[in-house]
Amino acid sequence: MHGTEHEYEHVVTSQPVNESDRGSEVLRIPTSALPAFPVGPGVVKVSVDGAVRSVLWSPRSNERRSGTLAVGNDVMRSLPASEPVRIGVKGDVFHLLVPCPTA
């Protein structure tokens, strides 16, 4: 994992990434993690392996649905299936805390 949890104001987790998710561009954010994100839809900054990109955030208006973070197909394909992604919040940047690949 990149960084340690104490470096962040909040650490939340995504929904577990399923195979369907890996073929899309969005990371699903559960309702329990929504307080860490902006209330309304918009563009937010996401850091993946130290590279910051601007992505679309949608909190969804239906309380039963997950919010979505459009991190991109390239990022989603690189995420391990069946695992949630930990997200560290620091300032206005959301850091995807993905495990480092093993050699």
VOTI-521053 format. One line per field, with one value per residue (C-alpha): residue in one letter; chain; x negated, y, z. Coordinates in nm, 3 decimals, decimal comma, m for minus. Layout:
BEGIN
rest: c(A	...)
kette: c(A	...)
px: c(X	...)
py: c(Y	...)
pz: c(Z	...)
//
This chain:
BEGIN
rest: c(M	H	G	T	E	H	E	Y	E	H	V	V	T	S	Q	P	V	N	E	S	D	R	G	S	E	V	L	R	I	P	T	S	A	L	P	A	F	P	V	G	P	G	V	V	K	V	S	V	D	G	A	V	R	S	V	L	W	S	P	R	S	N	E	R	R	S	G	T	L	A	V	G	N	D	V	M	R	S	L	P	A	S	E	P	V	R	I	G	V	K	G	D	V	F	H	L	L	V	P	C	P	T	A)
kette: c(A	A	A	A	A	A	A	A	A	A	A	A	A	A	A	A	A	A	A	A	A	A	A	A	A	A	A	A	A	A	A	A	A	A	A	A	A	A	A	A	A	A	A	A	A	A	A	A	A	A	A	A	A	A	A	A	A	A	A	A	A	A	A	A	A	A	A	A	A	A	A	A	A	A	A	A	A	A	A	A	A	A	A	A	A	A	A	A	A	A	A	A	A	A	A	A	A	A	A	A	A	A	A)
px: c(0,000	m0,115	m0,137	m0,014	0,335	0,230	0,133	0,500	0,791	1,026	0,989	1,297	1,350	1,523	1,763	1,572	1,461	1,639	1,558	1,828	1,671	1,329	1,479	1,622	1,464	1,634	1,550	1,862	1,867	2,105	2,346	2,141	1,845	2,044	1,976	1,607	1,710	1,875	2,252	2,323	2,192	1,883	1,517	1,279	0,906	0,797	0,440	0,343	m0,018	m0,108	0,044	0,334	0,622	0,954	1,250	1,628	1,797	2,166	2,319	2,643	2,972	3,118	3,007	3,001	2,744	2,370	2,201	1,963	1,612	1,515	1,148	1,109	1,093	0,716	0,739	1,037	0,865	0,565	0,768	0,792	1,132	1,343	1,152	1,265	1,032	0,924	0,940	0,741	0,875	0,620	0,733	0,926	0,753	0,882	0,589	0,656	0,458	0,405	0,163	m0,181	m0,241	m0,454	m0,775)
py: c(0,000	0,351	0,575	0,495	0,553	0,814	1,045	1,091	1,280	0,989	0,642	0,485	0,178	0,125	m0,153	m0,473	m0,457	m0,725	m0,844	m0,619	m0,319	m0,406	m0,367	m0,023	0,307	0,362	0,266	0,219	0,405	0,270	0,498	0,452	0,629	0,914	1,164	1,172	1,295	1,615	1,631	1,711	1,576	1,731	1,691	1,574	1,500	1,137	1,020	0,682	0,576	0,942	1,068	1,307	1,315	1,497	1,259	1,278	1,215	1,125	1,076	0,943	1,072	0,735	0,637	0,267	0,313	0,354	0,675	0,647	0,775	0,764	0,672	0,531	0,195	0,172	0,205	m0,029	m0,302	m0,284	m0,338	m0,682	m0,849	m0,919	m0,664	m0,322	m0,029	0,181	0,554	0,802	1,157	1,435	1,790	1,787	1,476	1,118	0,873	0,520	0,302	m0,003	m0,277	m0,257	m0,536	m0,817	m0,898)
pz: c(0,000	m0,068	0,239	0,586	0,717	0,973	0,684	0,590	0,743	0,666	0,520	0,365	0,148	m0,183	m0,261	m0,346	m0,709	m0,913	m1,266	m1,412	m1,234	m1,380	m1,729	m1,648	m1,555	m1,218	m0,864	m0,651	m0,319	m0,049	0,135	0,456	0,288	0,128	0,412	0,303	m0,045	m0,173	m0,124	m0,489	m0,817	m0,972	m1,052	m0,778	m0,767	m0,735	m0,683	m0,825	m0,762	m0,703	m1,030	m0,971	m1,217	m1,222	m1,232	m1,216	m0,882	m0,856	m0,511	m0,670	m0,540	m0,439	m0,088	m0,182	m0,459	m0,431	m0,534	m0,827	m0,883	m1,254	m1,211	m1,566	m1,738	m1,695	m1,317	m1,286	m1,488	m1,254	m0,936	m0,780	m0,816	m0,506	m0,298	m0,179	m0,245	0,051	m0,016	0,192	0,202	0,240	0,171	m0,154	m0,295	m0,276	m0,272	m0,393	m0,153	m0,369	m0,270	m0,426	m0,677	m0,541	m0,723)
//
